[in-house]
Amino acid sequence: MLDYAPPIGNNPIMARKRTVKSTKVSEQLREAIRNADCSRYRISKETGIDQSMLTKFLQGERGLAISTIDTLAEFLNLELTHKKG
């Protein structure tokens, strides 16, 4: 399960804490991107990840490299936690 952590430093993108309930990490990441308090354009500009890559990922047309997932998780203040049960 991915939890939204409080913002770190000057990154107010994810000021609210929310829990994403999907079981697949890729779906949880898609949901976190869709729920981000900023545009895909801003995510792209601030992370260096190509906007078309984000769009294709969100549409389920492609996956992402682990390094790209790490970059997005850091930008969105996400952390991977162990699912209980």
C-alpha positions, 0 to 999 in steps of 0.5 A: 500500500502506498501512503502519502507522506507529509510534504518535505521542505518546500514541496506542497504537492501532497499536503494531505495524507491519503491512502491509495487502496489498489493492490497493484503498485502500478495502479496505486502510482497511477492513482497518486499521479491523477490525485496530485495537486499539480498537472502532468506538465508540472510533474514532467518539468520538475522531475525530468520525466517525459510528459508523453511517457507519463501519459502512456503510463497513465493510460496503461500503454507502458510501464516505467523503469524502477528509477522513474518510479523512484523519481515519481515517488520522491516527487509525490512524497510516496512510500511503499509500506508493508500490507498487513494481513 
